[in-house]
Amino acid sequence: MSHTPIGIFDSGIGGLTVAKAIQRALPNESFIYFGDTAHLPYGDKSPESIRSYAKKITELLLSNNCKAIVIACNTASAHAYKEVLKIVPNHVPVINVVDPVATYTAQHYEKGKIGVIGTKGTIQSRIYVKRIEKHNAKLKVLSNATPLLASMIEEGYFNNKISQTIINNYLAKPTFKGIDALILGCTHYPLIKKEVERFYEGKTEIIDSASVVASAVKETLGKKGLLCTSGKKPKYHFWVSDYTESFEKSTAIFFKTKQKLVEKRIWSEKS
């Protein structure tokens, strides 16, 4: 069982930040990454649609013997986590990207103001507000939807003057005045972390979910006795629901070598 892969999914390239962090934290582990490029971004989809997508993808990963499921998408974590749990066997852990970050934040800040940016779906769910304040009622959690950012990042528009202007405009809203930390509540956002840090000039901690989630995956697999202790070279598989050139380029950038994309049209009868 320990030699079988970890299943990771997201709507597109954002979850690659989580996959890369998992690779760093668990270099012996193999994984299957599924990018639902046919439906990206999830942030503007209905909760019902997101639950349907997540269940279908999870079923695919389970049918390929994945020993754990990582929901590497904040919107899917907010709307589909409970549905995924219902269809996953008890021995297979499911890790979402919200709970580890909420726990980390509640433990590291005794009191103060925490900002959250994310897609419309994530922010409207108020998932971070609920989870953080449940762990620590002394924290005030303020959130703003930043709907342009995920699509901008998917298209490769970041680390330039245009993206910095858009980011600055979002972060300059009065809601975030005087915050102690900012949670990047979308797995795409670590790709613009430097631009966010530039806005705050090092005065505000920027909480990157990818590394926090990778630590949670390592801890969970350890407790379940599912860590791979084999000396075999790990295997990485990248599947997409619709081939996109930008996704292929992104995987090559993240993993330092060109990765073969396998198209899995699970939404059609041909799957």
C-alpha positions as a Markdown table, in Angstrom:
| # | Residue | x | y | z |
|---|---|---|---|---|
| 1 | Met | 0.0 | 0.0 | 0.0 |
| 2 | Ser | 2.8 | 2.4 | 0.9 |
| 3 | His | 4.2 | 2.2 | -2.7 |
| 4 | Thr | 0.9 | 3.3 | -4.3 |
| 5 | Pro | 0.6 | 7.0 | -5.4 |
| 6 | Ile | -1.0 | 10.0 | -3.7 |
| 7 | Gly | -3.9 | 11.4 | -5.7 |
| 8 | Ile | -3.9 | 15.2 | -6.1 |
| 9 | Phe | -6.5 | 17.3 | -8.0 |
| 10 | Asp | -7.3 | 20.9 | -8.8 |
| 11 | Ser | -9.1 | 22.8 | -11.6 |
| 12 | Gly | -5.8 | 23.7 | -13.3 |
| 13 | Ile | -2.2 | 24.6 | -12.6 |
| 14 | Gly | -2.8 | 26.1 | -9.1 |
| 15 | Gly | -2.6 | 22.7 | -7.4 |
| 16 | Leu | 0.9 | 22.2 | -8.9 |
| 17 | Thr | 2.2 | 24.4 | -6.1 |
| 18 | Val | 0.8 | 21.8 | -3.7 |
| 19 | Ala | 2.2 | 18.9 | -5.7 |
| 20 | Lys | 5.7 | 20.5 | -5.8 |
| 21 | Ala | 5.6 | 21.1 | -2.0 |
| 22 | Ile | 4.6 | 17.5 | -1.5 |
| 23 | Gln | 7.5 | 16.4 | -3.7 |
| 24 | Arg | 9.9 | 18.4 | -1.5 |
| 25 | Ala | 8.4 | 17.2 | 1.8 |
| 26 | Leu | 8.0 | 13.6 | 0.6 |
| 27 | Pro | 10.7 | 12.8 | -2.0 |
| 28 | Asn | 10.0 | 9.1 | -2.0 |
| 29 | Glu | 6.3 | 9.4 | -2.8 |
| 30 | Ser | 4.7 | 8.9 | -6.3 |
| 31 | Phe | 1.6 | 10.9 | -7.2 |
| 32 | Ile | -1.1 | 11.3 | -9.8 |
| 33 | Tyr | -2.0 | 14.9 | -10.5 |
| 34 | Phe | -5.4 | 15.6 | -12.2 |
| 35 | Gly | -6.0 | 19.1 | -13.5 |
| 36 | Asp | -9.6 | 19.6 | -14.5 |
| 37 | Thr | -8.7 | 22.0 | -17.3 |
| 38 | Ala | -12.1 | 21.5 | -19.0 |
| 39 | His | -13.8 | 23.3 | -16.1 |
| 40 | Leu | -11.2 | 25.8 | -14.9 |
| 41 | Pro | -11.5 | 28.0 | -12.9 |
| 42 | Tyr | -13.7 | 26.5 | -10.2 |
| 43 | Gly | -14.1 | 29.8 | -8.5 |
| 44 | Asp | -17.1 | 30.9 | -10.6 |
| 45 | Lys | -18.8 | 27.5 | -10.8 |
| 46 | Ser | -21.8 | 26.5 | -8.7 |
| 47 | Pro | -21.3 | 24.4 | -5.5 |
| 48 | Glu | -23.3 | 21.6 | -7.1 |
| 49 | Ser | -21.1 | 21.5 | -10.2 |
| 50 | Ile | -17.9 | 21.5 | -8.1 |
| 51 | Arg | -19.2 | 18.6 | -6.0 |
| 52 | Ser | -20.0 | 16.7 | -9.1 |
| 53 | Tyr | -16.5 | 17.3 | -10.6 |
| 54 | Ala | -14.7 | 16.5 | -7.4 |
| 55 | Lys | -16.6 | 13.2 | -6.9 |
| 56 | Lys | -15.9 | 12.1 | -10.5 |
| 57 | Ile | -12.2 | 12.9 | -10.2 |
| 58 | Thr | -11.9 | 11.2 | -6.8 |
| 59 | Glu | -13.5 | 8.0 | -8.3 |
| 60 | Leu | -10.9 | 8.1 | -11.1 |
| 61 | Leu | -8.0 | 8.5 | -8.6 |
| 62 | Leu | -9.3 | 5.7 | -6.4 |
| 63 | Ser | -9.7 | 3.4 | -9.4 |
| 64 | Asn | -5.9 | 3.9 | -9.9 |
| 65 | Asn | -5.1 | 2.8 | -6.4 |
| 66 | Cys | -4.3 | 6.1 | -4.8 |
| 67 | Lys | -3.6 | 5.7 | -1.1 |
| 68 | Ala | -4.6 | 9.3 | -0.2 |
| 69 | Ile | -6.6 | 12.1 | -1.8 |
| 70 | Val | -5.4 | 15.7 | -1.7 |
| 71 | Ile | -8.0 | 18.3 | -2.7 |
| 72 | Ala | -5.5 | 20.9 | -4.0 |
| 73 | Cys | -8.1 | 23.6 | -4.6 |
| 74 | Asn | -9.6 | 25.9 | -2.0 |
| 75 | Thr | -13.0 | 26.2 | -3.8 |
| 76 | Ala | -13.3 | 22.4 | -4.0 |
| 77 | Ser | -12.2 | 22.1 | -0.4 |
| 78 | Ala | -14.9 | 24.5 | 0.7 |
| 79 | His | -17.7 | 22.9 | -1.3 |
| 80 | Ala | -16.9 | 19.3 | -2.0 |
| 81 | Tyr | -14.8 | 18.0 | 1.0 |
| 82 | Lys | -17.7 | 16.3 | 2.8 |
| 83 | Glu | -19.0 | 14.8 | -0.5 |
| 84 | Val | -15.5 | 13.3 | -1.2 |
| 85 | Leu | -15.3 | 11.8 | 2.3 |
| 86 | Lys | -18.6 | 10.0 | 1.6 |
| 87 | Ile | -17.2 | 8.1 | -1.4 |
| 88 | Val | -13.7 | 7.4 | -0.1 |
| 89 | Pro | -12.9 | 4.2 | 1.9 |
| 90 | Asn | -12.1 | 4.7 | 5.6 |
| 91 | His | -8.5 | 3.6 | 5.2 |
| 92 | Val | -7.9 | 6.4 | 2.5 |
| 93 | Pro | -7.2 | 9.8 | 4.1 |
| 94 | Val | -8.5 | 12.9 | 2.4 |
| 95 | Ile | -6.6 | 16.2 | 3.0 |
| 96 | Asn | -8.1 | 19.5 | 1.9 |
| 97 | Val | -6.1 | 22.7 | 1.7 |
| 98 | Val | -8.3 | 24.8 | 4.1 |
| 99 | Asp | -8.1 | 23.0 | 7.4 |
| 100 | Pro | -4.3 | 22.8 | 7.7 |
| 101 | Val | -4.0 | 26.5 | 7.0 |
| 102 | Ala | -6.8 | 27.4 | 9.4 |
| 103 | Thr | -5.1 | 25.3 | 12.1 |
| 104 | Tyr | -1.7 | 26.9 | 11.4 |
| 105 | Thr | -3.1 | 30.4 | 11.5 |
| 106 | Ala | -5.1 | 29.9 | 14.7 |
| 107 | Gln | -2.1 | 28.4 | 16.5 |
| 108 | His | 0.5 | 31.1 | 15.3 |
| 109 | Tyr | -1.6 | 34.1 | 16.0 |
| 110 | Glu | -3.0 | 34.6 | 19.5 |
| 111 | Lys | -5.1 | 37.6 | 18.5 |
| 112 | Gly | -5.3 | 40.2 | 15.7 |
| 113 | Lys | -6.6 | 40.5 | 12.2 |
| 114 | Ile | -6.2 | 38.0 | 9.4 |
| 115 | Gly | -6.9 | 38.7 | 5.8 |
| 116 | Val | -7.9 | 36.1 | 3.2 |
| 117 | Ile | -8.0 | 36.5 | -0.6 |
| 118 | Gly | -9.5 | 33.8 | -2.9 |
| 119 | Thr | -12.0 | 33.1 | -5.6 |
| 120 | Lys | -15.6 | 34.1 | -5.3 |
| 121 | Gly | -16.6 | 30.6 | -4.5 |
| 122 | Thr | -14.1 | 30.3 | -1.6 |
| 123 | Ile | -14.8 | 33.7 | -0.2 |
| 124 | Gln | -18.6 | 33.4 | -0.4 |
| 125 | Ser | -18.4 | 30.0 | 1.4 |
| 126 | Arg | -16.8 | 31.9 | 4.4 |
| 127 | Ile | -14.9 | 28.7 | 5.0 |
| 128 | Tyr | -11.7 | 30.4 | 6.3 |
| 129 | Val | -13.7 | 32.7 | 8.6 |
| 130 | Lys | -15.6 | 29.8 | 10.1 |
| 131 | Arg | -12.6 | 27.4 | 10.5 |
| 132 | Ile | -10.2 | 30.0 | 11.9 |
| 133 | Glu | -12.6 | 31.6 | 14.3 |
| 134 | Lys | -13.7 | 28.2 | 15.5 |
| 135 | His | -10.1 | 27.4 | 16.5 |
| 136 | Asn | -9.4 | 30.9 | 17.9 |
| 137 | Ala | -12.2 | 33.3 | 18.6 |
| 138 | Lys | -9.8 | 36.1 | 19.4 |
| 139 | Leu | -8.9 | 36.3 | 15.7 |
| 140 | Lys | -10.9 | 38.5 | 13.4 |
| 141 | Val | -10.9 | 37.1 | 9.8 |
| 142 | Leu | -11.5 | 39.5 | 6.9 |
| 143 | Ser | -11.8 | 38.3 | 3.4 |
| 144 | Asn | -12.0 | 39.7 | -0.2 |
| 145 | Ala | -12.7 | 37.9 | -3.4 |
| 146 | Thr | -10.1 | 38.4 | -6.1 |
| 147 | Pro | -11.8 | 36.9 | -9.1 |
| 148 | Leu | -9.3 | 38.1 | -11.8 |
| 149 | Leu | -6.2 | 36.5 | -10.3 |
| 150 | Ala | -6.7 | 32.7 | -11.0 |
| 151 | Ser | -7.5 | 33.3 | -14.6 |
| 152 | Met | -4.6 | 35.7 | -14.9 |
| 153 | Ile | -2.2 | 33.2 | -13.5 |
| 154 | Glu | -3.5 | 30.3 | -15.6 |
| 155 | Glu | -2.8 | 32.5 | -18.7 |
| 156 | Gly | 0.8 | 33.2 | -17.5 |
| 157 | Tyr | 0.2 | 36.9 | -16.6 |
| 158 | Phe | 2.1 | 37.4 | -13.4 |
| 159 | Asn | 5.3 | 39.0 | -12.3 |
| 160 | Asn | 4.8 | 42.0 | -14.5 |
| 161 | Lys | 3.5 | 45.6 | -14.2 |
| 162 | Ile | 0.0 | 44.7 | -15.2 |
| 163 | Ser | -0.4 | 41.9 | -12.6 |
| 164 | Gln | 1.3 | 44.0 | -9.9 |
| 165 | Thr | -1.3 | 46.8 | -10.6 |
| 166 | Ile | -4.2 | 44.4 | -10.3 |
| 167 | Ile | -2.9 | 42.8 | -7.2 |
| 168 | Asn | -2.2 | 46.2 | -5.6 |
| 169 | Asn | -5.7 | 47.3 | -6.4 |
| 170 | Tyr | -7.2 | 44.3 | -4.6 |
| 171 | Leu | -4.9 | 44.5 | -1.5 |
| 172 | Ala | -5.4 | 48.3 | -1.1 |
| 173 | Lys | -9.1 | 47.8 | -0.1 |
| 174 | Pro | -9.9 | 49.3 | 3.3 |
| 175 | Thr | -11.0 | 45.8 | 4.5 |
| 176 | Phe | -7.3 | 44.8 | 4.8 |
| 177 | Lys | -6.0 | 47.8 | 6.6 |
| 178 | Gly | -3.9 | 46.8 | 9.6 |
| 179 | Ile | -4.0 | 43.0 | 9.0 |
| 180 | Asp | -1.3 | 40.9 | 10.8 |
| 181 | Ala | -1.2 | 38.2 | 8.1 |
| 182 | Leu | -2.7 | 37.4 | 4.7 |
| 183 | Ile | -3.7 | 33.9 | 3.7 |
| 184 | Leu | -3.3 | 33.1 | 0.0 |
| 185 | Gly | -6.6 | 31.3 | -0.2 |
| 186 | Cys | -6.2 | 29.8 | -3.7 |
| 187 | Thr | -3.5 | 27.4 | -4.7 |
| 188 | His | -2.7 | 29.5 | -7.7 |
| 189 | Tyr | -1.6 | 32.4 | -5.5 |
| 190 | Pro | 1.8 | 31.2 | -4.3 |
| 191 | Leu | 2.8 | 32.0 | -7.9 |
| 192 | Ile | 2.2 | 35.7 | -7.1 |
| 193 | Lys | 3.6 | 35.6 | -3.6 |
| 194 | Lys | 6.5 | 37.8 | -4.4 |
| 195 | Glu | 4.2 | 40.5 | -5.8 |
| 196 | Val | 2.0 | 40.3 | -2.7 |
| 197 | Glu | 5.0 | 40.6 | -0.5 |
| 198 | Arg | 6.2 | 43.6 | -2.5 |
| 199 | Phe | 2.9 | 45.4 | -1.7 |
| 200 | Tyr | 3.2 | 44.8 | 2.0 |
| 201 | Glu | 7.0 | 45.6 | 2.1 |
| 202 | Gly | 7.7 | 42.7 | 4.5 |
| 203 | Lys | 5.4 | 44.1 | 7.2 |
| 204 | Thr | 2.7 | 41.4 | 6.9 |
| 205 | Glu | 3.2 | 37.6 | 6.9 |
| 206 | Ile | 2.0 | 36.0 | 3.7 |
| 207 | Ile | 0.7 | 32.5 | 4.5 |
| 208 | Asp | 1.4 | 30.2 | 1.6 |
| 209 | Ser | -0.9 | 27.2 | 1.8 |
| 210 | Ala | 1.2 | 24.8 | -0.3 |
| 211 | Ser | 4.0 | 24.2 | 2.3 |
| 212 | Val | 1.5 | 24.0 | 5.2 |
| 213 | Val | -0.6 | 21.4 | 3.3 |
| 214 | Ala | 2.5 | 19.4 | 2.3 |
| 215 | Ser | 3.4 | 19.1 | 6.0 |
| 216 | Ala | -0.2 | 18.0 | 6.8 |
| 217 | Val | 0.0 | 15.3 | 4.1 |
| 218 | Lys | 3.3 | 14.0 | 5.6 |
| 219 | Glu | 2.0 | 14.0 | 9.1 |
| 220 | Thr | -1.3 | 12.2 | 8.0 |
| 221 | Leu | 0.5 | 9.5 | 6.0 |
| 222 | Gly | 2.9 | 9.0 | 8.9 |
| 223 | Lys | 0.1 | 8.4 | 11.4 |
| 224 | Lys | -1.6 | 6.0 | 9.0 |
| 225 | Gly | 1.5 | 4.0 | 8.3 |
| 226 | Leu | 1.3 | 4.9 | 4.6 |
| 227 | Leu | 4.6 | 6.6 | 4.0 |
| 228 | Cys | 6.7 | 5.0 | 1.2 |
| 229 | Thr | 10.0 | 3.7 | 2.6 |
| 230 | Ser | 11.1 | 2.1 | -0.7 |
| 231 | Gly | 14.2 | 3.2 | -2.4 |
| 232 | Lys | 12.4 | 3.0 | -5.7 |
| 233 | Lys | 12.4 | 6.1 | -7.9 |
| 234 | Pro | 9.0 | 7.8 | -7.5 |
| 235 | Lys | 6.7 | 8.2 | -10.5 |
| 236 | Tyr | 4.7 | 11.3 | -11.3 |
| 237 | His | 1.7 | 11.3 | -13.6 |
| 238 | Phe | 0.0 | 14.4 | -14.9 |
| 239 | Trp | -3.6 | 14.0 | -16.2 |
| 240 | Val | -5.9 | 16.7 | -17.6 |
| 241 | Ser | -9.5 | 16.7 | -18.6 |
| 242 | Asp | -8.6 | 18.8 | -21.6 |
| 243 | Tyr | -5.1 | 19.3 | -23.0 |
| 244 | Thr | -3.8 | 22.9 | -22.8 |
| 245 | Glu | -0.4 | 24.1 | -23.9 |
| 246 | Ser | -0.1 | 26.4 | -20.9 |
| 247 | Phe | -0.6 | 23.5 | -18.5 |
| 248 | Glu | 2.2 | 21.5 | -20.2 |
| 249 | Lys | 4.5 | 24.5 | -20.0 |
| 250 | Ser | 3.7 | 25.0 | -16.3 |
| 251 | Thr | 4.5 | 21.4 | -15.4 |
| 252 | Ala | 7.8 | 21.7 | -17.1 |
| 253 | Ile | 8.6 | 24.9 | -15.1 |
| 254 | Phe | 7.5 | 23.4 | -11.8 |
| 255 | Phe | 9.3 | 20.0 | -12.2 |
| 256 | Lys | 12.3 | 21.2 | -14.1 |
| 257 | Thr | 11.7 | 18.8 | -17.0 |
| 258 | Lys | 9.0 | 18.3 | -19.6 |
| 259 | Gln | 6.2 | 16.1 | -18.3 |
| 260 | Lys | 4.0 | 13.9 | -20.4 |
| 261 | Leu | 0.4 | 15.0 | -20.1 |
| 262 | Val | -2.3 | 12.3 | -20.4 |
| 263 | Glu | -5.7 | 13.5 | -21.4 |
| 264 | Lys | -8.5 | 11.8 | -19.5 |
| 265 | Arg | -11.9 | 12.9 | -20.9 |
| 266 | Ile | -13.9 | 11.7 | -18.0 |
| 267 | Trp | -16.8 | 14.0 | -18.8 |
| 268 | Ser | -17.6 | 12.2 | -22.0 |
| 269 | Glu | -18.8 | 8.7 | -22.9 |
| 270 | Lys | -15.3 | 8.0 | -24.5 |
| 271 | Ser | -13.7 | 8.0 | -21.0 |
